[in-house]
Amino acid sequence: MDSQYNVDSTEKTTTTTSSSGDVGLDKMYMKSIDSILKIAEMVLSLIIFICVTSHPYYSLIGGGWVQFVSISCLITVLILWIFFMLRIIYKLPGPWMLIILIYFVVYVVLYFINAIVCFAQSGKAPQSAGLVAGGVFCVIILVVLGADTFFQFRKWQDSGSSFSTRSTTSSGGAATTTTTHTTYETRTQY
């Protein structure tokens, strides 16, 4: 049995190139909404820490948990802010866009628990003005973290759900990321 095949082949290549520069101060980032949200998160975390610590028996009423969450959020947001401001994050290997997104989702949940702890304990404890203020600031930081989580999700989504922000350095000192997607389409005719 003799058969003849005609094969048509199409190759489509898409190349995306982006430049992120060397490690150094990124003045545009300092003015961005991302930077402003991170600064607000740091300030609100510090305010929550102070409000809860102002209660004389904070460790007996769940204040230690609230302090742990607020200070750990403050430290990690500070580190992320410095990494983005100095463009260090683009030099680190790993799925940083995804890691940061997961980080924000976790802290939204933790601050929701913080708000519940502050409001629940404020009804039981005397001199609870600091707890009420801490609960109110927990709700405010929930909104700020929610907005930052949304923007982080959009950045992750716009990057094609790419898990990496790693860059490679080319000549001239500028960092360039090149992503190539190749699609092959083959049709067989009998």
Beta strands, then each sheet from edge to edge (+ up, - down):
strand 1: 6-19
strand 2: 168-169
strand 3: 175-189
sheet 1: 1+ 3- 2+
end
